[in-house]
Amino acid sequence: MGQPDWPLPRLFEQLASSGPDIRRKLRAEKATLLPVVDSTFRIDYPKWFRFFEMESAMRGYDLDLLRYLQVLLEEESVSSAAKRLNISEPAMSRNLAKLRAVFGDPILIQSGRRMTASSFAISLRDRVQMVVRDADRLIEARAVTDLSKLSLRFTIRANDLIVATLGRPLLKALREECPNCTLTFAPEIDDPANDALRRDTIDLYIGATDSLTSEIRRQTLFRDQMRGLVRQDHPIFDTPITPNTLTQYNYISVSRRGRARGPIDAVLKETYGLTRNVVLTVPTYHAMIENMRETDMILPLPGIVLDHISVRKLGLAVFDFPFLLPPITAYQAWHPRWDTEPTHRWMRETLFRVAKQCWGKDRVVPEDYIEPAFRP
């Protein structure tokens, strides 16, 4: 069925019955509406609806409209956005229609079986997130008044090294202020943390991955260097340690993704034209540490791991690599919607304080050092 072909006066009459506010608007805007009618004073409906929605949306501006835009751009799905904001799909569809009218752009377009953001919408993404985040800061800039009366649960994705170091002291620090606070540590998996943070599957990610998108917020917790772990009487100590002597021994690589190569290989190849021989790849450091005294293999590992093991008692020794390696940078990462939420902010601040206690002030960066996520 096509659009009804009403003359302009009859349209005014129909709309005027909606109420005094609409009647006043129509009287004030009658001259302005001329561009949306044809030469016979009949409505060009696509132009009319775009005009009326735009005027209504912008003059009766609602910050929620930008929040809807933010979530639609993140989810690229009306149903997922509706679920996340706890509203119905028809309501979210109406909000998308308003946004399309305001910006004169489809915002989301069909791409095969799914929706994807238009190029114009993508250009708005960072600015929309910034505006919504700043508005949240104004509205939510408040302190948590009484944590002792709250029941809180946080889910953090981290590897076993982080859990072993931070898990118990973090829970203790949180429960000192909030006795009904519980923690769940989710294991690191191959999927990037972006989706889990975006969908609130996890509250926080702690790690060193460089695959986070630009929307994700992160705060650096510490920077560290790789060192070499071997048995105490290892022959590598018989002569000065050089890039050449390093390549004379077999190596163990630690990677939950099964990657055998890393920064050490890049430096050896690009700077010295050398290659090391990785013969064993394991998912965690602790899987091999106690077995190192039975082998001539070399295990590269972060310095913080050594803080929590008795190297000498295990019959092991540590050496520094004879060349500069890029530092290991670990951080806590979260979705920007939680930037100013009081309990989430309290949890992050507590974690940073505990990290400083566990890893030492020399490794932990200043507390106000917050950076955007890695941009490829």
Secondary structure, 3 states (H helix, E strand, C coil): CCCCCCEHHHHHHHHHCCCHHHHHHHHHHCCCCHHHECCCCEECHHHHHHHHHHHHHHHCCCHHHHHHHHHHHHHCCHHHHHHHHCCCHHHHHHHHHHHHHHHCCCCEEEECCEEEECHHHHHHHHHHHHHHHHHHHHHHCCCCCCHHHCEEEEEEECCHHHHHHHHHHHHHHHHHHCCEEEEEEECCCCCCHHHHHHCCCCCEEEECCCCCCCCCEEEEEEEECEEEEEECCCHHHHCCCCHHHHCCCEEEEECCCCCCCCHHHHHHHHHHCCCCEEEEEECCCCCCHHHHHHCCCEEEEEHHHHCCCCCCCCCEEEECCCCCCCCEEEEEEECHHHCCCHHHHHHHHHHHHHHHHHHCCCCCCCCCCEEECCCC
